Amino acid sequence: MGQGIDVNGTTIWVESRGSGPDVLLIAGLSDPAEAWQAQLDELSDRYRLIAYDNRGSGRTPLPEVPLTVPLMADDAAELLRALRVNNAHVAGFSGGALVAQELALRHPEMVRSLLLVGTWARPDAFFTTLCRFWHWLATEAPSDRAMLEAFLLWVYTPRAHADGTVQRIIDETLAFPYPQTAEAFQRQLESFMTHQTLERLPGITVPTLVLAGELDIAAPPRLGRAVADAIPTAYFEVLADEAHQPFQESPAAFNARADAFWREVGL
């Protein structure tokens, strides 16, 4: 069961499941807490998993103030404090991985380890142009379904498009009772596409694992490798035959790797 928790001037929707070492799951652009369903279902027998809706996603409102990655990182810290979590293993995906980086930089005492998936630290020209395309796609696509069909070309592997996985995800997204507005999508995107951490990453000292999908065209391995190279305690791995969102496409393999990492760094 989820709940709304008042933190940092807003009400954040949180799903908490299981018991054991605390793990904070930070979703990416547009995704609500349900993006982590396979992890909530399969890892809650050994961890206390905390997933939540970022501002402008799902049940957490879009702020009237500027939406920034530092603001979202402070949200994450205040959420942990509200849940009486002293520190947690933090897993972030895509834009959520930027929030995870910023959380480790702004509130290092609250982070036990970092698992960064489909991440970057400085947008390059290709990535910036891609984000501009997504920005106008949100309002110019002829329908919500057409927008998702185009957007998700950059997120999932060709096999997921071929075997019906992507169409299932689109159907579930369109049926979700808390749809994201185009404005919220664009404001989240703007915060992620302009944020930079590269020069500050050497300040992260916790064990870090950076995972990049071999087939990821949204945040290709070169961007993840730059993150890992800048963090003194980081390891970098490329996931063969995976794209941007492997924790949804191949949850069993992803969960096994995440579990092994958390065990390696000490529960």
C-alpha positions as MATLAB code, in Angstrom:
seq = 'MGQGIDVNGTTIWVESRGSGPDVLLIAGLSDPAEAWQAQLDELSDRYRLIAYDNRGSGRTPLPEVPLTVPLMADDAAELLRALRVNNAHVAGFSGGALVAQELALRHPEMVRSLLLVGTWARPDAFFTTLCRFWHWLATEAPSDRAMLEAFLLWVYTPRAHADGTVQRIIDETLAFPYPQTAEAFQRQLESFMTHQTLERLPGITVPTLVLAGELDIAAPPRLGRAVADAIPTAYFEVLADEAHQPFQESPAAFNARADAFWREVGL';
ca = [
       0.000    0.000    0.000;
       1.231    3.455   -0.880;
       0.787    6.711    0.987;
       1.313   10.419    0.591;
       3.996   11.883    2.849;
       4.357   15.620    3.427;
       7.989   16.618    2.889;
       9.852   19.641    1.573;
       6.699   21.673    0.941;
       4.802   19.045   -1.043;
       3.112   15.647   -0.681;
       5.124   12.815   -2.208;
       3.508    9.497   -3.010;
       5.542    6.590   -1.656;
       5.337    2.826   -1.991;
       7.278    0.909    0.669;
       7.502   -2.856    0.734;
       9.461   -5.575    2.515;
      11.952   -5.588    5.349;
      15.716   -5.606    5.590;
      18.339   -3.088    4.465;
      16.759    0.070    3.082;
      16.828    0.624   -0.691;
      15.582    3.858   -2.268;
      14.440    3.507   -5.891;
      14.400    6.754   -7.903;
      12.513    6.613  -11.193;
      13.315    8.491  -14.373;
      11.482   10.859  -16.699;
       7.699   10.455  -16.490;
       7.827    7.200  -14.504;
       5.784    6.722  -11.308;
       6.758    4.344   -8.524;
       5.117    1.483  -10.433;
       8.041    1.502  -12.887;
       9.884   -0.518  -10.203;
       7.110   -3.112   -9.816;
       9.347   -6.088  -10.652;
      11.828   -5.006   -8.003;
       9.097   -4.340   -5.425;
       7.689   -7.798   -6.105;
      10.901   -9.796   -6.279;
      13.339   -8.159   -3.844;
      11.067   -7.309   -0.932;
      11.837  -10.632    0.733;
      15.302   -9.358    1.624;
      15.151   -5.539    1.428;
      12.899   -2.705    2.483;
      12.224   -1.112   -0.884;
      11.083    2.498   -1.109;
       9.808    3.769   -4.471;
       8.099    7.102   -4.993;
       6.654    9.507   -7.535;
       8.981   12.406   -8.329;
       7.420   15.849   -8.557;
       5.255   15.954  -11.670;
       4.887   12.157  -11.941;
       1.996   10.006  -10.806;
       0.402   11.267   -7.613;
       3.052   13.843   -6.652;
       2.105   17.332   -7.896;
       4.196   19.507  -10.170;
       5.629   22.418   -8.161;
       4.889   26.048   -8.899;
       8.550   26.822   -8.191;
      11.237   25.854  -10.747;
      11.691   22.089  -10.974;
      15.373   21.239  -10.564;
      17.461   18.157   -9.864;
      18.751   19.626   -6.561;
      15.137   20.152   -5.461;
      14.327   16.521   -6.280;
      17.453   15.362   -4.443;
      16.381   17.322   -1.376;
      12.934   15.707   -1.704;
      14.581   12.286   -1.598;
      16.610   13.193    1.493;
      13.592   14.588    3.334;
      11.555   11.555    2.353;
      14.134    9.231    3.896;
      14.173   11.322    7.042;
      10.369   11.255    7.231;
      10.505    7.473    6.971;
      13.176    7.424    9.719;
      15.784    5.970    7.397;
      19.275    7.058    8.420;
      20.858    5.937    5.154;
      19.986    3.702    2.237;
      21.300    1.954   -0.810;
      20.145    4.247   -3.623;
      19.256    3.065   -7.124;
      18.480    5.656   -9.768;
      17.400    5.240  -13.369;
      17.986    7.778  -16.167;
      16.911   11.176  -14.818;
      16.482    9.471  -11.465;
      20.160    8.552  -11.629;
      20.928   12.287  -11.799;
      18.813   12.749   -8.673;
      20.749    9.888   -7.049;
      24.082   11.512   -7.931;
      22.912   14.831   -6.524;
      21.577   13.131   -3.395;
      25.009   11.591   -2.782;
      26.669   14.977   -3.286;
      24.244   17.072   -1.225;
      23.403   14.547    1.498;
      26.292   12.054    1.549;
      25.457   10.806    5.030;
      22.189    9.366    3.722;
      23.662    7.216    0.926;
      25.246    3.801    1.590;
      25.819    2.928   -2.061;
      24.798    4.045   -5.541;
      23.410    1.951   -8.396;
      23.128    4.154  -11.475;
      21.291    2.834  -14.549;
      21.230    4.570  -17.935;
      22.984    7.597  -16.506;
      25.018   10.606  -17.612;
      26.783   13.557  -15.996;
      27.112   16.062  -18.826;
      24.734   16.132  -21.792;
      26.506   16.037  -25.144;
      25.198   17.508  -28.406;
      23.440   14.301  -29.481;
      21.694   13.879  -26.144;
      20.629   17.522  -26.011;
      19.130   17.370  -29.502;
      17.303   14.161  -28.602;
      15.802   15.839  -25.536;
      14.626   18.789  -27.630;
      12.866   16.323  -29.911;
      11.151   14.685  -26.933;
      10.167   18.128  -25.654;
       8.129   19.076  -28.706;
       6.923   15.507  -29.202;
       4.957   15.803  -25.941;
       2.705   18.491  -27.408;
       2.907   17.885  -31.159;
       2.195   14.142  -31.347;
      -1.328   13.508  -32.730;
      -2.361   11.437  -29.691;
      -1.058   10.189  -26.360;
      -0.623    6.737  -27.869;
       1.360    8.112  -30.805;
       3.555   10.081  -28.406;
       4.339    6.958  -26.387;
       4.954    4.837  -29.469;
       7.553    7.356  -30.676;
       9.118    8.092  -27.279;
       9.526    4.439  -26.316;
      11.510    3.710  -29.460;
      14.413    5.214  -27.505;
      13.762    3.274  -24.307;
      13.275   -0.415  -25.089;
      15.053   -3.001  -27.229;
      13.810   -4.104  -30.657;
      12.796   -7.430  -29.105;
      10.485   -5.623  -26.655;
       8.795   -3.893  -29.577;
       8.527   -7.184  -31.485;
       7.178   -9.377  -28.685;
       4.407   -7.048  -27.534;
       6.092   -5.813  -24.351;
       6.076   -2.188  -25.459;
       2.432   -2.287  -26.518;
       1.538   -3.751  -23.119;
       3.446   -0.961  -21.387;
       1.690    1.640  -23.547;
      -1.722    0.158  -22.723;
      -0.885    0.173  -19.007;
       0.370    3.754  -19.191;
      -2.776    4.971  -20.951;
      -4.943    3.171  -18.375;
      -2.987    4.574  -15.407;
      -5.369    6.788  -13.394;
      -2.716    9.460  -12.730;
      -1.424   10.417  -16.192;
       1.413   12.880  -16.542;
       0.592   16.137  -18.282;
       2.630   17.376  -21.223;
       3.743   20.334  -19.092;
       5.014   18.037  -16.344;
       6.842   15.861  -18.885;
       8.505   18.915  -20.411;
       9.485   20.464  -17.079;
      10.981   17.219  -15.815;
      12.822   16.818  -19.105;
      14.200   20.367  -18.938;
      15.579   19.744  -15.452;
      17.313   16.530  -16.553;
      18.687   17.770  -19.892;
      20.368   20.840  -18.404;
      21.776   19.361  -15.185;
      25.504   18.636  -14.891;
      27.499   16.854  -12.213;
      30.690   15.746  -13.978;
      33.137   18.103  -12.238;
      31.660   17.284   -8.816;
      31.509   13.496   -9.130;
      34.960   12.907   -7.581;
      33.316   13.996   -4.328;
      31.225   10.820   -4.242;
      32.952    8.271   -2.023;
      30.363    5.503   -1.550;
      30.551    2.216   -3.501;
      28.988    2.824   -6.908;
      27.933    0.554   -9.754;
      27.140    2.138  -13.117;
      25.142   -0.026  -15.524;
      24.678    0.821  -19.206;
      22.683   -1.071  -21.791;
      24.694   -2.134  -24.809;
      21.763   -1.117  -27.047;
      20.846    2.067  -25.154;
      20.467    4.904  -27.657;
      18.991    7.364  -25.150;
      21.941    7.240  -22.712;
      24.561    5.148  -24.513;
      27.425    3.456  -22.669;
      29.865    6.280  -23.405;
      27.861    8.566  -21.090;
      27.741    6.015  -18.290;
      31.441    5.299  -18.626;
      32.203    8.995  -18.116;
      30.222    8.889  -14.861;
      32.086    5.815  -13.625;
      35.455    7.252  -14.612;
      34.769   10.378  -12.541;
      33.713    8.569   -9.337;
      36.764    7.092   -7.595;
      34.778    4.218   -6.068;
      32.756    3.282   -9.171;
      32.624    0.162  -11.309;
      31.222    0.218  -14.836;
      29.405   -2.616  -16.588;
      27.712   -2.880  -19.981;
      24.657   -5.118  -20.080;
      24.713   -7.116  -23.306;
      21.609   -6.907  -25.504;
      19.885   -4.448  -23.148;
      18.627   -0.934  -23.809;
      17.688    1.978  -21.548;
      15.351    0.271  -19.075;
      16.766   -3.207  -18.294;
      15.132   -3.472  -14.883;
      11.783   -3.747  -16.682;
      12.825   -5.784  -19.725;
      15.050   -8.288  -17.899;
      14.042   -7.987  -14.249;
      15.397  -11.356  -13.098;
      18.902  -10.635  -14.374;
      18.798   -7.033  -13.159;
      17.549   -7.996   -9.701;
      20.256  -10.638   -9.360;
      22.953   -8.102  -10.265;
      21.558   -5.471   -7.900;
      21.294   -7.992   -5.066;
      24.868   -9.154   -5.655;
      26.118   -5.554   -5.606;
      24.348   -4.706   -2.355;
      25.721   -7.866   -0.784;
      29.232   -7.076   -2.018;
      29.208   -3.617   -0.451;
      27.734   -4.902    2.803;
      24.118   -5.046    3.799;
];
